[in-house]
């Protein structure tokens, strides 16, 4: 009951990436305050107890959980506590605690964390020497703090003068006061420029002006000295996108300037940029603004939300924007906005909603990955599953082929959208007996032994054809029984045990010496017979012969051919030393697994992610057994650095890279020895794409887990939200009160819009 009362009574604060709000000069209803929600490549939320929640991208530890592992659902940070203001930069995070200290974490290559430059710091630490903090803002490589006395402090990258002062080096990790700025009440920052709002309603800018984002003429493309933006007065809020700026005046009108590549300024003229602030037509009674990376978002006094510029849910190219504001179909009673790479809105009941292409997981809807296996929708009686980079195919007992996931190269069906979360049949294809997937192309063997290809063929992967609207027959291949595919080439196995290939041969992966171009007509790999199985890696190929030996050719950059790396490539097949009695093979990007008749698994090649399962991350060219694995009946070495095996009892075990929960829902990034995936049983075969695993069950259904960035899970739930989807916070979000540094009392936003 207390939480409900707080949700109705307490203030809601909200900040866009690079956004800022100051108290207006007149009493206005529906006034949002900032500092409790912020999103860039990752998202932060601040709850009523001063606890920071984070989710989304985490390449540099910007989530602050001590790891570099991306998270698609919100989780609370243990430290710091008692936070009153948060800011999510592109790759780093800043927060202000109630005691006025500033804390930071994430990317620090330019000293943007306020400490000596380092690659990254995934654990929150205090910025030395800063006290009295009221608000923070961040650009791509720089940081700003607004102090309670109205001064501005800056640190980090300064290649275009974005720190507001001249430095002797391209960055300065020591927080220093920006000269000439006093009585400031709010800040905004973006890629390489900064802005500040003065108490008198004037706007000041400095840094890069390559697209007119300073709102004033300069002699060069940047200006390190803060100066007033001419012609703007009575401003109450600012927000900065990648290279454009929005300013809200006290009369409810909106003004814009800077980059306009995607029409994000809202002007009818299709100019690339506009350095002079102008009023956005047809928008009045605006009460909140948020400039996204390439779009603009506003809330009006009636609670409606409007957006223009680049549609963040678009997956088609070329990307084009629209200058006309359109009303968004958002939940009722929106009280605040945020915009970074994607838009977010907050409703009066404390729930968050977002939309757009959620590839980085920054929406927090959980649609971008699955930590537990989900059933592939509407498919049964599956014979085999083959996973490409971001799409998958399934071959059913009736010979039909079904696909889902990425369709940007028509590798599923040209009649489908560019992403498809639900399996659909691949049309115009004869009854198939085998399938294979490359990065963006697909292959199938028909009952009559012909081979068919579709998707991208820019490297001649299935012939000289231009991109086609349906599968085409590969000329010159007949009597085939199996196919395999690398990213840019294709290989086929004939019923007589010979191997044929076409596509790119830059590393000799087609098995043809002294002929390293693109080949659109298939040719036989010379001097190789008696083959029963093929498997293609990134630029090398394995062949299993009927005598149980394994042969390899192509790139040897990590010893994947079974010989020392002093031999960088081999253009003709040769046996892998020390391997006999093999019954199955799987080639990853530059590593391999082999299954011997006794049920043991052997690995060699790249081991930088622990994908050989030997307890180390040291690569080797000599095959060796994976300790502790017996009774194995199937295996999969992926291009993503994760290895999977299925045992005779139907259980699945894995080792290697654990990004996106491929092996376990833990913070551990690498498993160098096998661990069981407990949620899988009665499995008979495996496949894996880029960060996504697939298990074919004995009942003919399939389960998928891991990344869903391109809808490749196939459970009918898309990672792209064209309409708002709820952020899956584990509790109703209630925001902290905001403190305006000019007043000693806490100010509360109204509960109703």
Buried (B, 14 or more C-beta within 10 A) or exposed (E): EEEEEBBEEBBBBBBBBBBBBBBBBEEBEBBBBBBBBBBBBBBBBBBBEBBBBBBBBBBBBBBBBBBBBBBBBBBBBEEBEEBBBBBBBBBBBBBBBEEBBBBBBBBBBBBBBBBEBEEBBBEBBBBEEBEBBBBBBBBBBBBBBBBBEBBBBBBBBBBBBBBBBEBEEEBBBBBBBBEEBEEBBBBBBBBBBBBBBBBEBBBBBBBBBBBBBBBBEBEEEBBBEBBBBEEBEBBBBBBBBBBBBBBBBBEBBBBBBBBBBBBBBBBEEEEEBBBEBBBBEEBEBBBBBBBBBBBBBBBBBEBBBBBBBBBBBBBEEEEEBBBEBEEBEBBEBBBBBBBBBBBBBBBBBBBBBBBBBBBBBBBBBBBBBBBEBBBBBEBBEBBBBBBBBBBBBBBBEEBBBBBBBBBBBBBBBBEBBBBBBBBBEBBBBBEBBBBBBBBBBBBBBBEEBBBBBBBBBBBBBBBEBEEBEBBBBBBBBBBBBBBBBBBBBBBBBBEEBBBBBBBBBBBBBBBBEEEBEBBBEBBBBEEBEBBBBBBBBBBBBBBBBEEBBBBBBBBBBBBBBBBEBEEEBBBBBBBBBEBEEBBBBBBBBBBBBBBBEEBBBBBBBBBBBBBBBBEEBEBBBEBEBBEEBEEBBBBBBBBBBBBBBBBEEBBBBBBBBBBBBBBBEEEEBBBBBBBEBEEBBEBBBBBBBBBBBBBBBEEBBBBBBBBBBBBBBBBBBBBBBBEBBBBBBEEBBBBBBBBBBEEEEEBEBBBEB
